[in-house]
Structures are given as C-alpha cells and as structure tokens.
Amino acid sequence: MVSKLSNMIADQLISMGRFKEEDRAVYQFGLEMLLLNIFNILTAAFLGVLMGQILESFLFLALFIPLRCHAGGYHAGNPLVCYLMSNAVIVIILLLLRTPPEMVERGAGLVLLILLSGMAAILAPVENLNKPLDEVEKKVYGIRTRIVLAIEVLIGLVCFAAASFQGVWIVTLTIVLMVITEILGLMQNTYSRSRTPEKKRRIQ
C-alpha cells in the first residue's frame, strides 16, 4: 500500500514538473520512508491511547526517531515487516515502561544509560547497504548521533536529579533499543557482504 501510494504521489509530482523522471527512484524511496514514518507515528499514538500511555508513547518516539535517523541500524527488507516490527517494539517498550526497575532509583540505571550511550556512539553510524555512506557522510552522521546522545544523556541526568525515575527509564530503554538496532544492523551487513561473492559466482 505504501509503495503504491508513494508511486502515485511521484507520478503527480513528475506531471507537475517538480522533479524529473530519472530521479523517480530517489524521490519515491524518500516518499515511502516519509509515509511509513507517518503511519508508524499514527499507529504508535493509537497504541498509546489503547494502553493508556499516550504521553509515554510520544516521549519514546521523540527520543528514538532522531537517534534512528542519524545512527542507522537494522532495516527490514519489506515495508510491511518494518511496520509490524516497529509497532511490536513500541508495545514492548510501553509494557516495560509501566514499572521502572529498582536499579533506576538506586542510580545503577544511570550508569547503564551512560555506558550504553558510549557504545551507541562508537557503533554509529550503521549504514544501509542499499544506500551506502561515503566517508564524509559517515563522519557527519556520527557527529550528529553523538550530539543527540549527549542531549538524551543530559535529559536522563536531569530526570534523575529531579527524582523522575520514569523519565530516566524512558531514556535508558531508548538507548538500549538503539544499541540493539545497531548491532543487528552490523550483523545484517556482515551477512549481506558474505552473500555477495556467492551471488557473483552464481551469475558467472
């Protein structure tokens, strides 16, 4: 559905002279990602209302989306699979947010947050092999990721100082998910690269 809708929008924009036919693939990919993100946000809002955690749902998205955009990570091969996985993750996060563990109140969660933020900064950016990054782009995305991480760690520290342990837990879970996404992305890239020589041999 997303692919068909983005194709229709691309057709309309081309007919209006907004961009050229030879640039269709680039713009259509961007439209697909935009529409998918919109659908994900709307679904997340619905899930938040359904589970009585609308504020937590939006706070999580506000923290995770900037990281995801700059740090990269795992990409599902199918938009529908991506949509279903994204919303399954949101349900899990909202369930975990209902009861912050005691370690958060004791400060151990803050230590975990800082350590995981360092790991996320080291791993970033994890590129999508379908859209590889050059050295300049890697540097830029890496810097942006570290800036976002620094801001989110600061938010976690402020929440801890204000005894808002729920806030600390939201930030911590966001960074945990980001690290998992990066590791899965690296594994996905390693597997894809290992399969490439095999495909070439078959073609030959």
Secondary structure, 3 states (H helix, E strand, C coil): CHHHHHHHHHHHHHHCCCCCHHHHHHHHHHHHHHHHHHHHHHHHHHHHHHCCCHHHHHHHHHHHHHHHHHHECCCCCCHHHHHHHHHHHHHHHHHHHCCCCHHHHHCHHHHHHHHHHHHHHHHCCECECCECCCHHHHHHHHHHHHHHHHHHHHHHHHHHHCCCHHHHHHHHHHHHHHHHHHHHHHHHHHHHHHHHHHHHHHHC
